[in-house]
Amino acid sequence: MNPEDRDELPGKDVERLRSAVEVAESREDEEHKVFGLGISNADARQPSYGQGVVVSLLTAAAVLVLAVIAVGEGDHSDPPVLQRTDNLFWIIAALVMVLAVAGSQLAERNAARAAEAVGHPRPENAMATAWTVPFAAAFAAIVLVATFHNRAMLVIGPMIAFFGTAGALLSRDLLDDADEQSGRVASTIHTLVVDAVAFLAFSAIYLNKLSSWISAPLVGLIGGLLILETLERGGIIAPTRVFYAIIGGWALAQVTIALNWWPSSGWTGGAVLLTVFYVAAGLILVRAQKNEIRMRDLAEFGIAGAGALIVLAVLS
């Protein structure tokens, strides 16, 4: 319909035509979005997203096998993680974590190629850190399965592995490719996934009341890896990211040593470590993004962290 014909239509018909055009354009836009976030050519990139789901399902299935092996009555010895496990269990567990790492990195590489093919290449300073959160999620699922070794873990363990891996890969793609308006939502999703995995992994370690010689390095390693992934949003060069991650992991290891002298439950200890992780990762990310830490940032993370620690201390 040309403009002359449109001008000859009655007013109501013009409004209906305009509404129909707007609805059609809205539907076209939605076809190129993932969960409502603006990702161009998302329909052409579905195979790369599907690979992340396949990796997540395989990891969850492997964790289910471990849960079946571990389920049963323990001998009430310490640490609980060793009550129902043997060498076969830990060999399979190591293979599961290798699967999570290799599969996640492969899915991310294919997603990066698909994004580049539609004009959205990854930043030049990007690091191969897509495996870090799936690794931590698989670690948390395996240790929790071994620690509780009950029937509930037949469901909970695979769920942790699946949602931790799938959530990490999808949120990473959303964070890299969402438009500016949707970037804040994608960033929030990514933060929630990382924090949830951190809490489960830290709690899994602290629940077993391991020696500081074991628990502190484990917490430092997991925390450092998750900070490394968090700094994906910082836009800084790789050596600086690694340095900041080491500093953050070292701080978490020191807190773990102090926490081992605090008589609290495992979940409370995990929440304390999550609070420290949230403050450390947040301040480091602000420093990386803005090249400075303002008093506003210190107040935000300091008050939130101190408030959470006080509540945890009262409830423990």
C-alpha positions as CSV (number, residue, x, y, z in Angstrom):
1,M,0.0,0.0,0.0
2,N,1.5,3.3,-1.1
3,P,1.3,6.5,1.1
4,E,-1.4,8.1,-1.1
5,D,-3.7,5.2,-0.6
6,R,-3.0,5.2,3.1
7,D,-3.9,8.8,3.4
8,E,-7.3,8.1,1.8
9,L,-8.3,5.6,4.5
10,P,-10.6,6.6,7.4
11,G,-8.9,7.5,10.7
12,K,-9.8,4.2,12.4
13,D,-8.5,2.1,9.5
14,V,-5.2,4.0,9.6
15,E,-4.9,3.2,13.3
16,R,-5.7,-0.5,12.8
17,L,-3.0,-0.6,10.0
18,R,-0.5,1.1,12.2
19,S,-1.2,-1.3,15.1
20,A,-0.9,-4.4,12.8
21,V,2.5,-3.1,11.5
22,E,3.8,-2.6,15.1
23,V,2.6,-6.1,16.2
24,A,4.3,-7.7,13.2
25,E,7.6,-5.8,13.9
26,S,7.4,-6.8,17.5
27,R,7.0,-10.4,16.6
28,E,9.9,-10.2,14.3
29,D,12.1,-8.8,17.0
30,E,11.1,-11.5,19.5
31,E,12.1,-14.1,17.0
32,H,15.7,-12.8,17.4
33,K,15.8,-12.9,21.1
34,V,16.6,-15.4,23.8
35,F,14.5,-15.2,26.9
36,G,13.5,-11.7,25.8
37,L,17.1,-10.4,25.6
38,G,18.3,-8.8,22.4
39,I,20.6,-11.2,20.7
40,S,20.7,-10.7,16.9
41,N,20.3,-13.7,14.7
42,A,19.6,-15.9,17.7
43,D,17.5,-18.3,15.5
44,A,20.6,-19.0,13.4
45,R,22.6,-19.8,16.5
46,Q,20.4,-22.3,18.2
47,P,22.7,-25.3,17.5
48,S,25.5,-23.7,19.5
49,Y,23.1,-23.1,22.4
50,G,21.9,-26.7,22.1
51,Q,25.5,-28.0,22.5
52,G,25.6,-26.4,26.0
53,V,22.4,-28.2,27.0
54,V,23.8,-31.5,25.7
55,V,27.0,-31.1,27.8
56,S,24.9,-30.2,30.8
57,L,22.7,-33.4,30.4
58,L,25.8,-35.6,30.0
59,T,27.4,-34.1,33.1
60,A,24.1,-34.6,35.1
61,A,23.8,-38.2,33.9
62,A,27.4,-38.9,35.0
63,V,26.7,-37.3,38.4
64,L,23.6,-39.6,38.7
65,V,25.8,-42.6,38.3
66,L,28.0,-41.4,41.1
67,A,24.9,-40.8,43.3
68,V,23.8,-44.4,42.7
69,I,27.2,-45.7,43.6
70,A,27.3,-43.6,46.8
71,V,23.8,-44.0,48.1
72,G,23.5,-46.0,51.3
73,E,24.1,-45.9,55.1
74,G,27.5,-44.5,56.1
75,D,29.7,-45.7,58.9
76,H,29.6,-42.3,60.6
77,S,33.3,-41.7,60.3
78,D,34.9,-38.4,59.4
79,P,35.0,-36.8,57.0
80,P,31.5,-37.8,55.6
81,V,32.6,-37.4,52.0
82,L,34.7,-40.6,52.4
83,Q,32.1,-42.8,54.1
84,R,30.5,-44.3,51.0
85,T,33.2,-43.7,48.4
86,D,36.1,-45.7,47.1
87,N,38.8,-45.4,44.4
88,L,36.3,-46.2,41.6
89,F,34.0,-43.4,42.7
90,W,36.8,-40.8,42.6
91,I,38.1,-42.0,39.3
92,I,34.6,-41.6,37.8
93,A,34.4,-38.2,39.6
94,A,37.6,-37.0,38.0
95,L,36.3,-38.1,34.5
96,V,33.0,-36.3,35.2
97,M,34.9,-33.0,35.9
98,V,37.1,-33.5,32.8
99,L,33.8,-34.0,30.8
100,A,32.4,-30.8,32.2
101,V,35.5,-28.8,31.5
102,A,36.2,-30.1,28.0
103,G,32.5,-30.1,26.9
104,S,31.9,-26.6,28.2
105,Q,34.9,-25.2,26.5
106,L,34.0,-27.0,23.2
107,A,30.4,-25.6,23.4
108,E,31.8,-22.1,24.1
109,R,34.2,-22.3,21.2
110,N,31.4,-23.3,18.8
111,A,29.2,-20.5,20.2
112,A,32.0,-18.0,19.7
113,R,32.4,-19.1,16.1
114,A,28.6,-18.8,15.5
115,A,28.6,-15.4,17.0
116,E,31.5,-14.3,14.8
117,A,29.7,-15.6,11.8
118,V,26.8,-13.2,12.4
119,G,29.0,-10.3,13.2
120,H,29.5,-10.5,16.9
121,P,33.0,-11.7,17.6
122,R,34.3,-12.1,21.1
123,P,36.6,-9.4,22.5
124,E,40.3,-9.8,21.6
125,N,41.2,-9.9,25.3
126,A,38.8,-12.8,26.1
127,M,40.2,-15.8,27.9
128,A,39.2,-19.4,27.7
129,T,37.3,-19.4,31.1
130,A,33.9,-20.8,30.1
131,W,34.9,-24.1,31.8
132,T,35.4,-22.6,35.3
133,V,31.8,-22.4,36.5
134,P,30.8,-25.8,35.1
135,F,33.9,-27.3,36.8
136,A,32.9,-25.7,40.1
137,A,29.3,-26.9,39.7
138,A,30.4,-30.5,38.9
139,F,32.8,-30.4,41.9
140,A,30.0,-29.2,44.2
141,A,27.5,-31.8,42.9
142,I,30.0,-34.6,43.4
143,V,31.2,-33.6,46.9
144,L,27.6,-33.1,48.1
145,V,26.6,-36.5,46.6
146,A,29.4,-38.1,48.4
147,T,28.8,-36.2,51.7
148,F,25.1,-36.9,52.1
149,H,24.9,-40.2,50.1
150,N,21.1,-40.4,50.4
151,R,18.3,-40.9,48.0
152,A,17.5,-37.2,47.8
153,M,20.9,-36.7,46.2
154,L,19.8,-38.9,43.3
155,V,17.8,-35.9,42.2
156,I,19.6,-32.9,43.8
157,G,23.1,-33.9,42.6
158,P,22.3,-34.1,38.9
159,M,20.2,-30.9,39.1
160,I,23.1,-29.0,40.5
161,A,25.4,-30.3,37.7
162,F,22.8,-29.6,35.0
163,F,21.7,-26.1,36.0
164,G,25.2,-25.0,37.1
165,T,26.6,-26.0,33.7
166,A,23.7,-24.9,31.5
167,G,23.2,-21.7,33.4
168,A,26.9,-20.8,33.2
169,L,27.1,-21.4,29.4
170,L,23.8,-19.7,28.6
171,S,24.4,-16.7,30.8
172,R,27.9,-16.3,29.4
173,D,26.5,-16.2,25.8
174,L,23.8,-13.7,26.9
175,L,26.4,-11.5,28.6
176,D,28.6,-11.4,25.5
177,D,25.9,-10.9,22.9
178,A,23.0,-9.1,24.4
179,D,22.4,-5.6,23.3
180,E,23.1,-2.6,25.6
181,Q,19.6,-2.5,27.0
182,S,19.6,-6.2,27.9
183,G,23.1,-6.2,29.2
184,R,22.1,-5.4,32.8
185,V,19.7,-8.3,32.8
186,A,22.3,-10.7,31.3
187,S,24.9,-9.5,33.9
188,T,22.4,-10.2,36.7
189,I,21.8,-13.7,35.5
190,H,25.5,-14.4,35.2
191,T,26.1,-13.1,38.7
192,L,23.3,-15.2,40.2
193,V,24.6,-18.3,38.5
194,V,28.2,-17.7,39.7
195,D,27.1,-16.9,43.3
196,A,24.9,-20.0,43.5
197,V,27.6,-22.3,42.3
198,A,30.1,-20.6,44.7
199,F,27.8,-21.1,47.7
200,L,27.2,-24.8,46.9
201,A,30.9,-25.5,46.3
202,F,32.1,-23.6,49.5
203,S,29.4,-25.4,51.5
204,A,30.4,-28.8,50.2
205,I,33.9,-28.2,51.4
206,Y,33.0,-26.7,54.8
207,L,30.4,-29.4,55.6
208,N,33.2,-32.0,55.8
209,K,35.3,-30.0,58.3
210,L,38.4,-30.9,56.5
211,S,41.9,-29.9,57.7
212,S,42.9,-26.3,56.8
213,W,45.7,-27.8,54.7
214,I,43.0,-29.2,52.4
215,S,40.0,-26.9,52.8
216,A,41.8,-23.6,52.4
217,P,43.5,-24.5,49.1
218,L,40.3,-26.0,47.7
219,V,38.3,-22.8,48.6
220,G,41.0,-20.6,47.3
221,L,41.1,-22.6,44.0
222,I,37.3,-22.6,43.5
223,G,37.1,-18.9,44.5
224,G,40.0,-17.9,42.3
225,L,38.5,-19.6,39.2
226,L,35.1,-18.1,39.8
227,I,36.6,-14.6,40.2
228,L,38.5,-15.2,36.9
229,E,35.2,-15.9,35.2
230,T,33.5,-12.9,36.9
231,L,36.2,-10.6,35.5
232,E,35.1,-11.6,32.0
233,R,33.0,-8.5,32.2
234,G,35.9,-6.4,33.3
235,G,37.5,-5.9,29.8
236,I,41.0,-6.2,31.1
237,I,44.0,-8.1,29.8
238,A,44.6,-11.7,30.7
239,P,47.7,-11.3,33.0
240,T,45.8,-8.7,35.1
241,R,42.8,-10.9,35.4
242,V,44.9,-13.8,36.5
243,F,46.6,-11.6,39.1
244,Y,43.3,-10.4,40.5
245,A,42.0,-13.9,40.6
246,I,45.0,-15.1,42.6
247,I,44.6,-12.3,45.1
248,G,40.9,-13.1,45.6
249,G,41.5,-16.8,45.9
250,W,44.3,-16.1,48.5
251,A,41.9,-13.9,50.5
252,L,39.3,-16.7,50.5
253,A,41.8,-19.3,51.6
254,Q,42.8,-17.1,54.6
255,V,39.2,-16.6,55.6
256,T,38.7,-20.4,55.4
257,I,41.6,-21.0,57.9
258,A,40.0,-18.5,60.3
259,L,36.5,-20.0,59.7
260,N,37.7,-23.5,60.6
261,W,38.1,-22.3,64.2
262,W,34.5,-21.0,64.3
263,P,31.9,-23.6,65.6
264,S,29.2,-23.3,63.0
265,S,27.2,-25.5,60.7
266,G,28.4,-26.3,57.2
267,W,25.8,-24.2,55.4
268,T,26.5,-21.2,57.6
269,G,30.2,-21.5,56.8
270,G,29.4,-21.7,53.1
271,A,27.3,-18.6,53.4
272,V,30.1,-16.7,55.1
273,L,32.5,-17.7,52.4
274,L,30.0,-16.6,49.8
275,T,29.7,-13.2,51.5
276,V,33.5,-12.8,51.4
277,F,33.5,-14.0,47.7
278,Y,30.7,-11.5,46.8
279,V,32.6,-8.6,48.4
280,A,36.0,-9.5,46.9
281,A,34.7,-10.3,43.4
282,G,32.5,-7.2,43.4
283,L,35.3,-4.8,44.4
284,I,37.8,-6.4,42.0
285,L,35.3,-6.2,39.1
286,V,34.6,-2.5,39.9
287,R,38.3,-1.8,40.0
288,A,38.7,-3.6,36.6
289,Q,35.8,-1.8,35.0
290,K,36.3,1.8,36.3
291,N,40.1,1.8,37.2
292,E,39.2,3.1,40.6
293,I,37.1,2.2,43.7
294,R,34.9,5.0,44.9
295,M,33.6,5.5,48.4
296,R,30.1,4.6,47.1
297,D,31.4,1.2,46.0
298,L,33.1,0.6,49.3
299,A,29.9,1.5,51.2
300,E,27.8,-0.7,48.9
301,F,29.9,-3.8,49.3
302,G,31.1,-3.1,52.8
303,I,27.7,-2.5,54.3
304,A,26.2,-5.5,52.4
305,G,29.0,-7.8,53.4
306,A,29.1,-6.6,57.1
307,G,25.4,-6.9,57.4
308,A,25.4,-10.4,56.0
309,L,28.2,-11.5,58.3
310,I,26.4,-10.1,61.4
311,V,23.2,-12.0,60.5
312,L,25.2,-15.2,60.0
313,A,27.1,-14.8,63.2
314,V,23.8,-14.3,65.1
315,L,22.1,-17.3,63.5
316,S,25.1,-19.7,63.8
